[in-house]
Amino acid sequence: MQTWQKILIWGNILGMGIVLGVNRGIFFLSSAILWLCIFYTIVVAVILNVKRWHLIVEIVGIYYLFVALLDLFFAFCGIAIGNDFYQVFSAYNYSGEKCILFILSRISIISILIFLK
């Protein structure tokens, strides 16, 4: 791969991580931002002229959707344990509970990937 291609890939990864992190902090889950991220990944794959760009887009799209579903699952588990709905989903609430929810979903994904490997 050429240098510009590596920069574009890492820019996509870092940019999507930042956008989705801000998205979870403000709206917790906005489907428009999620689909925008998947669309942006399609554009990057097409720009890179990847032979199987549809396969890359499918894998990345499934990953983004699975992370969003895990975030929601752990948020609802947090509500079931005893937290208030507003406390978990409120805007600009960077509490310890919300950080734990995000960490749990990422640990779950890492565990699944290690298991599949």
Salt bridges, closest charged atoms under 4 A:
ASP71 OD2 - ARG24 NE 2.77
ASP71 OD1 - ARG106 NH1 2.84
